[in-house]
Amino acid sequence: MEELPDNMGRRFASGMASTAEAPGVWVAGSAADLAAQVGAFAAAGALAASHINALLATAGADAALAAAQGAITT
């Protein structure tokens, strides 16, 4: 959480694709940038969603590959 200048409030600090410091947490919209407008909020949400989807797809593919390799070796 970061304090904004001139008593504008606080925001969650975020990194690439709206990732937060806590693993598995993403922030977008006014929680991440109070000064942005709706278009920027939508873009940040879409970017976060595509990043989450990529992580889930990779995890699913890794699990399927590990299961397939386990079935072949046993």
Secondary structure, 3 states (H helix, E strand, C coil): CEECHHHCCEECCCCHHHECCCCCCECCHHHCCCCCCHHHHHHHHHHHHHHHHHHHHHHHHHHHHHHHHHHHHC
